[in-house]
C-alpha cells in the first residue's frame, strides 16, 4: 500500500470534494481519497494497480493544480 498527499492550488468546496473523490475512485488500485476544505488531498492506493503519476495526471485533468507534494 502506498499513499500520496498534496496541496491543491485552491481551497476545496463541497463540489470539489465530491468531484475529486468520485473521479479518483475510478482509478484501479485507489483505496481511499480524502479531501479537506483547505485544499489538502490524500490518496491511498495499491501501487500494483495505479502509479502516483497517474493520480497526479488525473488531478490535473480535472482542472486542479498541485501546489506541493508531501512525503
CHARMM internal coordinates of N, CA and C (Angstrom, degrees):
IC EDIT
DIST 1 N 1 CA 1.4473
DIST 1 CA 1 C 1.5209
ANGL 1 N 1 CA 1 C 108.81
DIST 1 C 2 N 1.3186
ANGL 1 CA 1 C 2 N 115.85
DIHE 1 N 1 CA 1 C 2 N 138.64
DIST 2 N 2 CA 1.4567
ANGL 1 C 2 N 2 CA 121.66
DIHE 1 CA 1 C 2 N 2 CA 179.16
DIST 2 CA 2 C 1.5220
ANGL 2 N 2 CA 2 C 108.43
DIHE 1 C 2 N 2 CA 2 C -129.48
DIST 2 C 3 N 1.3098
ANGL 2 CA 2 C 3 N 115.71
DIHE 2 N 2 CA 2 C 3 N 167.00
DIST 3 N 3 CA 1.4596
ANGL 2 C 3 N 3 CA 119.14
DIHE 2 CA 2 C 3 N 3 CA 177.36
DIST 3 CA 3 C 1.5150
ANGL 3 N 3 CA 3 C 110.14
DIHE 2 C 3 N 3 CA 3 C -147.64
DIST 3 C 4 N 1.3328
ANGL 3 CA 3 C 4 N 114.57
DIHE 3 N 3 CA 3 C 4 N 156.12
DIST 4 N 4 CA 1.4505
ANGL 3 C 4 N 4 CA 121.67
DIHE 3 CA 3 C 4 N 4 CA 175.91
DIST 4 CA 4 C 1.5253
ANGL 4 N 4 CA 4 C 107.11
DIHE 3 C 4 N 4 CA 4 C -135.58
DIST 4 C 5 N 1.3095
ANGL 4 CA 4 C 5 N 115.73
DIHE 4 N 4 CA 4 C 5 N 140.53
DIST 5 N 5 CA 1.4552
ANGL 4 C 5 N 5 CA 121.85
DIHE 4 CA 4 C 5 N 5 CA 177.68
DIST 5 CA 5 C 1.5221
ANGL 5 N 5 CA 5 C 107.69
DIHE 4 C 5 N 5 CA 5 C -130.45
DIST 5 C 6 N 1.3353
ANGL 5 CA 5 C 6 N 115.88
DIHE 5 N 5 CA 5 C 6 N 128.83
DIST 6 N 6 CA 1.4671
ANGL 5 C 6 N 6 CA 120.15
DIHE 5 CA 5 C 6 N 6 CA -177.48
DIST 6 CA 6 C 1.5198
ANGL 6 N 6 CA 6 C 110.66
DIHE 5 C 6 N 6 CA 6 C -136.22
DIST 6 C 7 N 1.3219
ANGL 6 CA 6 C 7 N 115.15
DIHE 6 N 6 CA 6 C 7 N 158.86
DIST 7 N 7 CA 1.4588
ANGL 6 C 7 N 7 CA 122.27
DIHE 6 CA 6 C 7 N 7 CA 170.80
DIST 7 CA 7 C 1.5194
ANGL 7 N 7 CA 7 C 106.88
DIHE 6 C 7 N 7 CA 7 C -103.45
DIST 7 C 8 N 1.3206
ANGL 7 CA 7 C 8 N 115.91
DIHE 7 N 7 CA 7 C 8 N 129.92
DIST 8 N 8 CA 1.4540
ANGL 7 C 8 N 8 CA 120.68
DIHE 7 CA 7 C 8 N 8 CA 177.24
DIST 8 CA 8 C 1.5268
ANGL 8 N 8 CA 8 C 109.48
DIHE 7 C 8 N 8 CA 8 C -85.42
DIST 8 C 9 N 1.3279
ANGL 8 CA 8 C 9 N 115.83
DIHE 8 N 8 CA 8 C 9 N 164.48
DIST 9 N 9 CA 1.4615
ANGL 8 C 9 N 9 CA 120.41
DIHE 8 CA 8 C 9 N 9 CA -176.95
DIST 9 CA 9 C 1.5222
ANGL 9 N 9 CA 9 C 113.80
DIHE 8 C 9 N 9 CA 9 C -76.31
DIST 9 C 10 N 1.3187
ANGL 9 CA 9 C 10 N 116.89
DIHE 9 N 9 CA 9 C 10 N -1.48
DIST 10 N 10 CA 1.4669
ANGL 9 C 10 N 10 CA 120.38
DIHE 9 CA 9 C 10 N 10 CA 178.86
DIST 10 CA 10 C 1.5246
ANGL 10 N 10 CA 10 C 109.80
DIHE 9 C 10 N 10 CA 10 C -153.49
DIST 10 C 11 N 1.3251
ANGL 10 CA 10 C 11 N 114.95
DIHE 10 N 10 CA 10 C 11 N 164.76
DIST 11 N 11 CA 1.4639
ANGL 10 C 11 N 11 CA 120.21
DIHE 10 CA 10 C 11 N 11 CA 175.10
DIST 11 CA 11 C 1.5191
ANGL 11 N 11 CA 11 C 108.87
DIHE 10 C 11 N 11 CA 11 C -67.92
DIST 11 C 12 N 1.3000
ANGL 11 CA 11 C 12 N 116.45
DIHE 11 N 11 CA 11 C 12 N 156.20
DIST 12 N 12 CA 1.4628
ANGL 11 C 12 N 12 CA 121.99
DIHE 11 CA 11 C 12 N 12 CA -178.23
DIST 12 CA 12 C 1.5198
ANGL 12 N 12 CA 12 C 109.97
DIHE 11 C 12 N 12 CA 12 C -108.70
DIST 12 C 13 N 1.3348
ANGL 12 CA 12 C 13 N 116.47
DIHE 12 N 12 CA 12 C 13 N 123.55
DIST 13 N 13 CA 1.4604
ANGL 12 C 13 N 13 CA 119.22
DIHE 12 CA 12 C 13 N 13 CA 173.64
DIST 13 CA 13 C 1.5282
ANGL 13 N 13 CA 13 C 108.68
DIHE 12 C 13 N 13 CA 13 C -89.78
DIST 13 C 14 N 1.3298
ANGL 13 CA 13 C 14 N 117.18
DIHE 13 N 13 CA 13 C 14 N -177.47
DIST 14 N 14 CA 1.4745
ANGL 13 C 14 N 14 CA 119.91
DIHE 13 CA 13 C 14 N 14 CA -176.58
DIST 14 CA 14 C 1.5230
ANGL 14 N 14 CA 14 C 111.80
DIHE 13 C 14 N 14 CA 14 C -59.94
DIST 14 C 15 N 1.3285
ANGL 14 CA 14 C 15 N 117.11
DIHE 14 N 14 CA 14 C 15 N -37.48
DIST 15 N 15 CA 1.4653
ANGL 14 C 15 N 15 CA 120.42
DIHE 14 CA 14 C 15 N 15 CA 178.49
DIST 15 CA 15 C 1.5286
ANGL 15 N 15 CA 15 C 110.37
DIHE 14 C 15 N 15 CA 15 C -62.36
DIST 15 C 16 N 1.3402
ANGL 15 CA 15 C 16 N 116.85
DIHE 15 N 15 CA 15 C 16 N -45.16
DIST 16 N 16 CA 1.4631
ANGL 15 C 16 N 16 CA 121.37
DIHE 15 CA 15 C 16 N 16 CA 179.08
DIST 16 CA 16 C 1.5283
ANGL 16 N 16 CA 16 C 111.16
DIHE 15 C 16 N 16 CA 16 C -60.13
DIST 16 C 17 N 1.3272
ANGL 16 CA 16 C 17 N 115.98
DIHE 16 N 16 CA 16 C 17 N -44.46
DIST 17 N 17 CA 1.4669
ANGL 16 C 17 N 17 CA 121.02
DIHE 16 CA 16 C 17 N 17 CA -178.95
DIST 17 CA 17 C 1.5276
ANGL 17 N 17 CA 17 C 109.89
DIHE 16 C 17 N 17 CA 17 C -59.90
DIST 17 C 18 N 1.3308
ANGL 17 CA 17 C 18 N 116.81
DIHE 17 N 17 CA 17 C 18 N -48.83
DIST 18 N 18 CA 1.4694
ANGL 17 C 18 N 18 CA 120.42
DIHE 17 CA 17 C 18 N 18 CA 179.99
DIST 18 CA 18 C 1.5204
ANGL 18 N 18 CA 18 C 111.62
DIHE 17 C 18 N 18 CA 18 C -61.84
DIST 18 C 19 N 1.3268
ANGL 18 CA 18 C 19 N 116.14
DIHE 18 N 18 CA 18 C 19 N -45.93
DIST 19 N 19 CA 1.4653
ANGL 18 C 19 N 19 CA 120.68
DIHE 18 CA 18 C 19 N 19 CA -178.31
DIST 19 CA 19 C 1.5233
ANGL 19 N 19 CA 19 C 111.32
DIHE 18 C 19 N 19 CA 19 C -61.34
DIST 19 C 20 N 1.3199
ANGL 19 CA 19 C 20 N 116.94
DIHE 19 N 19 CA 19 C 20 N -50.28
DIST 20 N 20 CA 1.4654
ANGL 19 C 20 N 20 CA 120.52
DIHE 19 CA 19 C 20 N 20 CA -178.71
DIST 20 CA 20 C 1.5221
ANGL 20 N 20 CA 20 C 111.56
DIHE 19 C 20 N 20 CA 20 C -61.61
DIST 20 C 21 N 1.3269
ANGL 20 CA 20 C 21 N 117.22
DIHE 20 N 20 CA 20 C 21 N -45.24
DIST 21 N 21 CA 1.4658
ANGL 20 C 21 N 21 CA 119.68
DIHE 20 CA 20 C 21 N 21 CA 179.42
DIST 21 CA 21 C 1.5282
ANGL 21 N 21 CA 21 C 110.92
DIHE 20 C 21 N 21 CA 21 C -62.47
DIST 21 C 22 N 1.3359
ANGL 21 CA 21 C 22 N 116.61
DIHE 21 N 21 CA 21 C 22 N -47.26
DIST 22 N 22 CA 1.4663
ANGL 21 C 22 N 22 CA 120.42
DIHE 21 CA 21 C 22 N 22 CA -177.20
DIST 22 CA 22 C 1.5299
ANGL 22 N 22 CA 22 C 111.24
DIHE 21 C 22 N 22 CA 22 C -62.17
DIST 22 C 23 N 1.3192
ANGL 22 CA 22 C 23 N 116.79
DIHE 22 N 22 CA 22 C 23 N -46.70
DIST 23 N 23 CA 1.4629
ANGL 22 C 23 N 23 CA 120.15
DIHE 22 CA 22 C 23 N 23 CA -175.37
DIST 23 CA 23 C 1.5261
ANGL 23 N 23 CA 23 C 112.88
DIHE 22 C 23 N 23 CA 23 C -73.97
DIST 23 C 24 N 1.3158
ANGL 23 CA 23 C 24 N 117.87
DIHE 23 N 23 CA 23 C 24 N -40.46
DIST 24 N 24 CA 1.4703
ANGL 23 C 24 N 24 CA 119.28
DIHE 23 CA 23 C 24 N 24 CA 179.46
DIST 24 CA 24 C 1.5210
ANGL 24 N 24 CA 24 C 111.30
DIHE 23 C 24 N 24 CA 24 C -69.69
DIST 24 C 25 N 1.3267
ANGL 24 CA 24 C 25 N 117.20
DIHE 24 N 24 CA 24 C 25 N -30.30
DIST 25 N 25 CA 1.4669
ANGL 24 C 25 N 25 CA 120.34
DIHE 24 CA 24 C 25 N 25 CA 176.95
DIST 25 CA 25 C 1.5288
ANGL 25 N 25 CA 25 C 111.94
DIHE 24 C 25 N 25 CA 25 C -65.67
DIST 25 C 26 N 1.3287
ANGL 25 CA 25 C 26 N 118.43
DIHE 25 N 25 CA 25 C 26 N -17.68
DIST 26 N 26 CA 1.4690
ANGL 25 C 26 N 26 CA 120.57
DIHE 25 CA 25 C 26 N 26 CA 179.07
DIST 26 CA 26 C 1.5238
ANGL 26 N 26 CA 26 C 112.08
DIHE 25 C 26 N 26 CA 26 C -77.44
DIST 26 C 27 N 1.3247
ANGL 26 CA 26 C 27 N 117.41
DIHE 26 N 26 CA 26 C 27 N -15.70
DIST 27 N 27 CA 1.4611
ANGL 26 C 27 N 27 CA 119.92
DIHE 26 CA 26 C 27 N 27 CA 179.13
DIST 27 CA 27 C 1.5264
ANGL 27 N 27 CA 27 C 109.72
DIHE 26 C 27 N 27 CA 27 C -74.39
DIST 27 C 28 N 1.3278
ANGL 27 CA 27 C 28 N 117.80
DIHE 27 N 27 CA 27 C 28 N 130.96
DIST 28 N 28 CA 1.4672
ANGL 27 C 28 N 28 CA 119.73
DIHE 27 CA 27 C 28 N 28 CA 179.37
DIST 28 CA 28 C 1.5302
ANGL 28 N 28 CA 28 C 110.18
DIHE 27 C 28 N 28 CA 28 C -63.54
DIST 28 C 29 N 1.3038
ANGL 28 CA 28 C 29 N 116.31
DIHE 28 N 28 CA 28 C 29 N 132.95
DIST 29 N 29 CA 1.4601
ANGL 28 C 29 N 29 CA 120.32
DIHE 28 CA 28 C 29 N 29 CA 178.58
DIST 29 CA 29 C 1.5191
ANGL 29 N 29 CA 29 C 113.68
DIHE 28 C 29 N 29 CA 29 C 99.45
DIST 29 C 30 N 1.3379
ANGL 29 CA 29 C 30 N 119.06
DIHE 29 N 29 CA 29 C 30 N -18.09
DIST 30 N 30 CA 1.4627
ANGL 29 C 30 N 30 CA 120.69
DIHE 29 CA 29 C 30 N 30 CA 177.90
DIST 30 CA 30 C 1.5259
ANGL 30 N 30 CA 30 C 108.28
DIHE 29 C 30 N 30 CA 30 C -73.61
DIST 30 C 31 N 1.3381
ANGL 30 CA 30 C 31 N 115.77
DIHE 30 N 30 CA 30 C 31 N 125.92
DIST 31 N 31 CA 1.4657
ANGL 30 C 31 N 31 CA 119.92
DIHE 30 CA 30 C 31 N 31 CA -177.30
DIST 31 CA 31 C 1.5215
ANGL 31 N 31 CA 31 C 113.11
DIHE 30 C 31 N 31 CA 31 C -109.09
DIST 31 C 32 N 1.3317
ANGL 31 CA 31 C 32 N 117.54
DIHE 31 N 31 CA 31 C 32 N -22.48
DIST 32 N 32 CA 1.4597
ANGL 31 C 32 N 32 CA 120.45
DIHE 31 CA 31 C 32 N 32 CA -178.07
DIST 32 CA 32 C 1.5218
ANGL 32 N 32 CA 32 C 110.05
DIHE 31 C 32 N 32 CA 32 C -156.83
DIST 32 C 33 N 1.3463
ANGL 32 CA 32 C 33 N 115.82
DIHE 32 N 32 CA 32 C 33 N 138.24
DIST 33 N 33 CA 1.4642
ANGL 32 C 33 N 33 CA 121.80
DIHE 32 CA 32 C 33 N 33 CA 176.34
DIST 33 CA 33 C 1.5207
ANGL 33 N 33 CA 33 C 107.59
DIHE 32 C 33 N 33 CA 33 C -131.18
DIST 33 C 34 N 1.3209
ANGL 33 CA 33 C 34 N 116.12
DIHE 33 N 33 CA 33 C 34 N 129.13
DIST 34 N 34 CA 1.4573
ANGL 33 C 34 N 34 CA 121.88
DIHE 33 CA 33 C 34 N 34 CA 178.58
DIST 34 CA 34 C 1.5245
ANGL 34 N 34 CA 34 C 108.51
DIHE 33 C 34 N 34 CA 34 C -129.75
DIST 34 C 35 N 1.3428
ANGL 34 CA 34 C 35 N 116.13
DIHE 34 N 34 CA 34 C 35 N 129.82
DIST 35 N 35 CA 1.4569
ANGL 34 C 35 N 35 CA 121.30
DIHE 34 CA 34 C 35 N 35 CA -179.76
DIST 35 CA 35 C 1.5241
ANGL 35 N 35 CA 35 C 108.22
DIHE 34 C 35 N 35 CA 35 C -130.19
DIST 35 C 36 N 1.3334
ANGL 35 CA 35 C 36 N 116.51
DIHE 35 N 35 CA 35 C 36 N 129.59
DIST 36 N 36 CA 1.4610
ANGL 35 C 36 N 36 CA 119.92
DIHE 35 CA 35 C 36 N 36 CA 176.50
DIST 36 CA 36 C 1.5209
ANGL 36 N 36 CA 36 C 109.63
DIHE 35 C 36 N 36 CA 36 C -99.37
DIST 36 C 37 N 1.3155
ANGL 36 CA 36 C 37 N 115.65
DIHE 36 N 36 CA 36 C 37 N 158.84
DIST 37 N 37 CA 1.4618
ANGL 36 C 37 N 37 CA 119.95
DIHE 36 CA 36 C 37 N 37 CA 179.32
DIST 37 CA 37 C 1.5278
ANGL 37 N 37 CA 37 C 111.45
DIHE 36 C 37 N 37 CA 37 C -64.70
DIST 37 C 38 N 1.3202
ANGL 37 CA 37 C 38 N 117.22
DIHE 37 N 37 CA 37 C 38 N -19.52
DIST 38 N 38 CA 1.4620
ANGL 37 C 38 N 38 CA 121.52
DIHE 37 CA 37 C 38 N 38 CA 178.13
DIST 38 CA 38 C 1.5165
ANGL 38 N 38 CA 38 C 113.64
DIHE 37 C 38 N 38 CA 38 C -81.39
DIST 38 C 39 N 1.3369
ANGL 38 CA 38 C 39 N 117.44
DIHE 38 N 38 CA 38 C 39 N 1.63
DIST 39 N 39 CA 1.4567
ANGL 38 C 39 N 39 CA 120.73
DIHE 38 CA 38 C 39 N 39 CA 177.83
DIST 39 CA 39 C 1.5123
ANGL 39 N 39 CA 39 C 115.02
DIHE 38 C 39 N 39 CA 39 C 89.22
DIST 39 C 40 N 1.3282
ANGL 39 CA 39 C 40 N 116.82
DIHE 39 N 39 CA 39 C 40 N 18.88
DIST 40 N 40 CA 1.4632
ANGL 39 C 40 N 40 CA 121.21
DIHE 39 CA 39 C 40 N 40 CA 175.66
DIST 40 CA 40 C 1.5275
ANGL 40 N 40 CA 40 C 108.24
DIHE 39 C 40 N 40 CA 40 C -92.94
DIST 40 C 41 N 1.3121
ANGL 40 CA 40 C 41 N 116.40
DIHE 40 N 40 CA 40 C 41 N 130.08
DIST 41 N 41 CA 1.4600
ANGL 40 C 41 N 41 CA 122.27
DIHE 40 CA 40 C 41 N 41 CA -177.78
DIST 41 CA 41 C 1.5192
ANGL 41 N 41 CA 41 C 109.17
DIHE 40 C 41 N 41 CA 41 C -124.77
DIST 41 C 42 N 1.3264
ANGL 41 CA 41 C 42 N 116.29
DIHE 41 N 41 CA 41 C 42 N 130.13
DIST 42 N 42 CA 1.4651
ANGL 41 C 42 N 42 CA 121.72
DIHE 41 CA 41 C 42 N 42 CA 177.46
DIST 42 CA 42 C 1.5188
ANGL 42 N 42 CA 42 C 108.60
DIHE 41 C 42 N 42 CA 42 C -127.89
DIST 42 C 43 N 1.3202
ANGL 42 CA 42 C 43 N 115.66
DIHE 42 N 42 CA 42 C 43 N 134.43
DIST 43 N 43 CA 1.4678
ANGL 42 C 43 N 43 CA 121.56
DIHE 42 CA 42 C 43 N 43 CA -179.71
DIST 43 CA 43 C 1.5203
ANGL 43 N 43 CA 43 C 108.62
DIHE 42 C 43 N 43 CA 43 C -130.39
DIST 43 C 44 N 1.3246
ANGL 43 CA 43 C 44 N 116.41
DIHE 43 N 43 CA 43 C 44 N 127.08
DIST 44 N 44 CA 1.4654
ANGL 43 C 44 N 44 CA 122.59
DIHE 43 CA 43 C 44 N 44 CA 171.43
DIST 44 CA 44 C 1.5184
ANGL 44 N 44 CA 44 C 106.65
DIHE 43 C 44 N 44 CA 44 C -100.57
DIST 44 C 45 N 1.3208
ANGL 44 CA 44 C 45 N 116.51
DIHE 44 N 44 CA 44 C 45 N 137.74
DIST 45 N 45 CA 1.4584
ANGL 44 C 45 N 45 CA 119.27
DIHE 44 CA 44 C 45 N 45 CA -176.26
DIST 45 CA 45 C 1.5241
ANGL 45 N 45 CA 45 C 111.71
DIHE 44 C 45 N 45 CA 45 C -153.94
DIST 45 C 46 N 1.3025
ANGL 45 CA 45 C 46 N 114.17
DIHE 45 N 45 CA 45 C 46 N 159.35
DIST 46 N 46 CA 1.4590
ANGL 45 C 46 N 46 CA 122.71
DIHE 45 CA 45 C 46 N 46 CA 175.02
DIST 46 CA 46 C 1.5218
ANGL 46 N 46 CA 46 C 106.69
DIHE 45 C 46 N 46 CA 46 C -92.46
DIST 46 C 47 N 1.3102
ANGL 46 CA 46 C 47 N 116.68
DIHE 46 N 46 CA 46 C 47 N 114.78
DIST 47 N 47 CA 1.4614
ANGL 46 C 47 N 47 CA 121.84
DIHE 46 CA 46 C 47 N 47 CA -175.04
DIST 47 CA 47 C 1.5281
ANGL 47 N 47 CA 47 C 113.33
DIHE 46 C 47 N 47 CA 47 C -65.07
DIST 47 C 48 N 1.3275
ANGL 47 CA 47 C 48 N 117.43
DIHE 47 N 47 CA 47 C 48 N -13.81
DIST 48 N 48 CA 1.4613
ANGL 47 C 48 N 48 CA 118.45
DIHE 47 CA 47 C 48 N 48 CA 176.31
DIST 48 CA 48 C 1.5198
ANGL 48 N 48 CA 48 C 111.27
DIHE 47 C 48 N 48 CA 48 C -80.83
DIST 48 C 49 N 1.3438
ANGL 48 CA 48 C 49 N 117.05
DIHE 48 N 48 CA 48 C 49 N -13.55
DIST 49 N 49 CA 1.4603
ANGL 48 C 49 N 49 CA 120.58
DIHE 48 CA 48 C 49 N 49 CA -178.33
DIST 49 CA 49 C 1.5170
ANGL 49 N 49 CA 49 C 114.13
DIHE 48 C 49 N 49 CA 49 C -105.05
DIST 49 C 50 N 1.3308
ANGL 49 CA 49 C 50 N 117.16
DIHE 49 N 49 CA 49 C 50 N -26.06
DIST 50 N 50 CA 1.4585
ANGL 49 C 50 N 50 CA 120.94
DIHE 49 CA 49 C 50 N 50 CA -176.67
DIST 50 CA 50 C 1.5305
ANGL 50 N 50 CA 50 C 108.63
DIHE 49 C 50 N 50 CA 50 C -153.65
DIST 50 C 51 N 1.3157
ANGL 50 CA 50 C 51 N 115.48
DIHE 50 N 50 CA 50 C 51 N 147.95
DIST 51 N 51 CA 1.4656
ANGL 50 C 51 N 51 CA 120.68
DIHE 50 CA 50 C 51 N 51 CA 178.09
DIST 51 CA 51 C 1.5294
ANGL 51 N 51 CA 51 C 109.54
DIHE 50 C 51 N 51 CA 51 C -96.62
DIST 51 C 52 N 1.3184
ANGL 51 CA 51 C 52 N 116.21
DIHE 51 N 51 CA 51 C 52 N 153.87
DIST 52 N 52 CA 1.4618
ANGL 51 C 52 N 52 CA 120.89
DIHE 51 CA 51 C 52 N 52 CA 176.46
DIST 52 CA 52 C 1.5271
ANGL 52 N 52 CA 52 C 110.11
DIHE 51 C 52 N 52 CA 52 C -57.13
DIST 52 C 53 N 1.3133
ANGL 52 CA 52 C 53 N 116.99
DIHE 52 N 52 CA 52 C 53 N -39.08
DIST 53 N 53 CA 1.4656
ANGL 52 C 53 N 53 CA 121.15
DIHE 52 CA 52 C 53 N 53 CA 179.65
DIST 53 CA 53 C 1.5316
ANGL 53 N 53 CA 53 C 111.06
DIHE 52 C 53 N 53 CA 53 C -61.25
DIST 53 C 54 N 1.3387
ANGL 53 CA 53 C 54 N 117.40
DIHE 53 N 53 CA 53 C 54 N -35.81
DIST 54 N 54 CA 1.4730
ANGL 53 C 54 N 54 CA 120.90
DIHE 53 CA 53 C 54 N 54 CA 178.19
DIST 54 CA 54 C 1.5327
ANGL 54 N 54 CA 54 C 110.71
DIHE 53 C 54 N 54 CA 54 C -64.36
DIST 54 C 55 N 1.3126
ANGL 54 CA 54 C 55 N 115.89
DIHE 54 N 54 CA 54 C 55 N -39.65
DIST 55 N 55 CA 1.4688
ANGL 54 C 55 N 55 CA 120.53
DIHE 54 CA 54 C 55 N 55 CA 179.41
DIST 55 CA 55 C 1.5213
ANGL 55 N 55 CA 55 C 110.17
DIHE 54 C 55 N 55 CA 55 C -65.28
DIST 55 C 56 N 1.3324
ANGL 55 CA 55 C 56 N 116.53
DIHE 55 N 55 CA 55 C 56 N -46.38
DIST 56 N 56 CA 1.4623
ANGL 55 C 56 N 56 CA 120.64
DIHE 55 CA 55 C 56 N 56 CA 179.30
DIST 56 CA 56 C 1.5237
ANGL 56 N 56 CA 56 C 111.58
DIHE 55 C 56 N 56 CA 56 C -62.98
DIST 56 C 57 N 1.3259
ANGL 56 CA 56 C 57 N 116.82
DIHE 56 N 56 CA 56 C 57 N -39.79
DIST 57 N 57 CA 1.4658
ANGL 56 C 57 N 57 CA 120.68
DIHE 56 CA 56 C 57 N 57 CA 177.92
DIST 57 CA 57 C 1.5212
ANGL 57 N 57 CA 57 C 110.98
DIHE 56 C 57 N 57 CA 57 C -63.25
DIST 57 C 58 N 1.3234
ANGL 57 CA 57 C 58 N 117.30
DIHE 57 N 57 CA 57 C 58 N -40.27
DIST 58 N 58 CA 1.4654
ANGL 57 C 58 N 58 CA 121.60
DIHE 57 CA 57 C 58 N 58 CA 179.83
DIST 58 CA 58 C 1.5316
ANGL 58 N 58 CA 58 C 110.29
DIHE 57 C 58 N 58 CA 58 C -64.27
DIST 58 C 59 N 1.3242
ANGL 58 CA 58 C 59 N 116.24
DIHE 58 N 58 CA 58 C 59 N -42.80
DIST 59 N 59 CA 1.4654
ANGL 58 C 59 N 59 CA 120.73
DIHE 58 CA 58 C 59 N 59 CA 178.47
DIST 59 CA 59 C 1.5259
ANGL 59 N 59 CA 59 C 109.88
DIHE 58 C 59 N 59 CA 59 C -59.06
DIST 59 C 60 N 1.3183
ANGL 59 CA 59 C 60 N 116.47
DIHE 59 N 59 CA 59 C 60 N -45.93
DIST 60 N 60 CA 1.4650
ANGL 59 C 60 N 60 CA 120.89
DIHE 59 CA 59 C 60 N 60 CA -179.62
DIST 60 CA 60 C 1.5223
ANGL 60 N 60 CA 60 C 111.66
DIHE 59 C 60 N 60 CA 60 C -68.16
DIST 60 C 61 N 1.3209
ANGL 60 CA 60 C 61 N 118.06
DIHE 60 N 60 CA 60 C 61 N -36.57
DIST 61 N 61 CA 1.4608
ANGL 60 C 61 N 61 CA 121.78
DIHE 60 CA 60 C 61 N 61 CA 178.61
DIST 61 CA 61 C 1.5294
ANGL 61 N 61 CA 61 C 111.31
DIHE 60 C 61 N 61 CA 61 C -64.47
DIST 61 C 62 N 1.3291
ANGL 61 CA 61 C 62 N 116.39
DIHE 61 N 61 CA 61 C 62 N -26.11
DIST 62 N 62 CA 1.4621
ANGL 61 C 62 N 62 CA 121.14
DIHE 61 CA 61 C 62 N 62 CA 178.49
DIST 62 CA 62 C 1.5317
ANGL 62 N 62 CA 62 C 112.14
DIHE 61 C 62 N 62 CA 62 C -82.37
DIST 62 C 63 N 1.3297
ANGL 62 CA 62 C 63 N 116.66
DIHE 62 N 62 CA 62 C 63 N -1.60
DIST 63 N 63 CA 1.4568
ANGL 62 C 63 N 63 CA 120.80
DIHE 62 CA 62 C 63 N 63 CA 176.24
DIST 63 CA 63 C 1.5153
ANGL 63 N 63 CA 63 C 115.43
DIHE 62 C 63 N 63 CA 63 C 97.35
DIST 63 C 64 N 1.3167
ANGL 63 CA 63 C 64 N 117.14
DIHE 63 N 63 CA 63 C 64 N 13.22
DIST 64 N 64 CA 1.4616
ANGL 63 C 64 N 64 CA 121.28
DIHE 63 CA 63 C 64 N 64 CA 179.26
DIST 64 CA 64 C 1.5203
ANGL 64 N 64 CA 64 C 109.06
DIHE 63 C 64 N 64 CA 64 C -106.96
DIST 64 C 65 N 1.3207
ANGL 64 CA 64 C 65 N 115.62
DIHE 64 N 64 CA 64 C 65 N 145.48
DIST 65 N 65 CA 1.4524
ANGL 64 C 65 N 65 CA 119.66
DIHE 64 CA 64 C 65 N 65 CA 173.97
DIST 65 CA 65 C 1.5204
ANGL 65 N 65 CA 65 C 109.05
DIHE 64 C 65 N 65 CA 65 C -107.43
DIST 65 C 66 N 1.3144
ANGL 65 CA 65 C 66 N 115.03
DIHE 65 N 65 CA 65 C 66 N 138.94
DIST 66 N 66 CA 1.4611
ANGL 65 C 66 N 66 CA 120.49
DIHE 65 CA 65 C 66 N 66 CA 177.28
DIST 66 CA 66 C 1.5259
ANGL 66 N 66 CA 66 C 107.26
DIHE 65 C 66 N 66 CA 66 C -86.34
DIST 66 C 67 N 1.3082
ANGL 66 CA 66 C 67 N 114.97
DIHE 66 N 66 CA 66 C 67 N 118.28
DIST 67 N 67 CA 1.4580
ANGL 66 C 67 N 67 CA 120.25
DIHE 66 CA 66 C 67 N 67 CA -178.91
DIST 67 CA 67 C 1.5240
ANGL 67 N 67 CA 67 C 110.93
DIHE 66 C 67 N 67 CA 67 C -82.18
DIST 67 C 68 N 1.3289
ANGL 67 CA 67 C 68 N 116.35
DIHE 67 N 67 CA 67 C 68 N -37.98
DIST 68 N 68 CA 1.4656
ANGL 67 C 68 N 68 CA 119.85
DIHE 67 CA 67 C 68 N 68 CA -176.25
DIST 68 CA 68 C 1.5197
ANGL 68 N 68 CA 68 C 109.82
DIHE 67 C 68 N 68 CA 68 C -158.08
DIST 68 C 69 N 1.3152
ANGL 68 CA 68 C 69 N 115.54
DIHE 68 N 68 CA 68 C 69 N 135.99
DIST 69 N 69 CA 1.4701
ANGL 68 C 69 N 69 CA 121.21
DIHE 68 CA 68 C 69 N 69 CA 173.43
DIST 69 CA 69 C 1.5182
ANGL 69 N 69 CA 69 C 108.58
DIHE 68 C 69 N 69 CA 69 C -95.90
DIST 69 C 70 N 1.3315
ANGL 69 CA 69 C 70 N 115.81
DIHE 69 N 69 CA 69 C 70 N 142.43
DIST 70 N 70 CA 1.4566
ANGL 69 C 70 N 70 CA 121.79
DIHE 69 CA 69 C 70 N 70 CA 179.10
DIST 70 CA 70 C 1.5203
ANGL 70 N 70 CA 70 C 108.75
DIHE 69 C 70 N 70 CA 70 C -115.95
DIST 70 C 71 N 1.3012
ANGL 70 CA 70 C 71 N 115.38
DIHE 70 N 70 CA 70 C 71 N 140.61
DIST 71 N 71 CA 1.4658
ANGL 70 C 71 N 71 CA 119.98
DIHE 70 CA 70 C 71 N 71 CA 179.56
DIST 71 CA 71 C 1.4995
ANGL 71 N 71 CA 71 C 111.18
DIHE 70 C 71 N 71 CA 71 C -76.71
END
COOR INIT
IC SEED 1 N 1 CA 1 C
IC BUILD
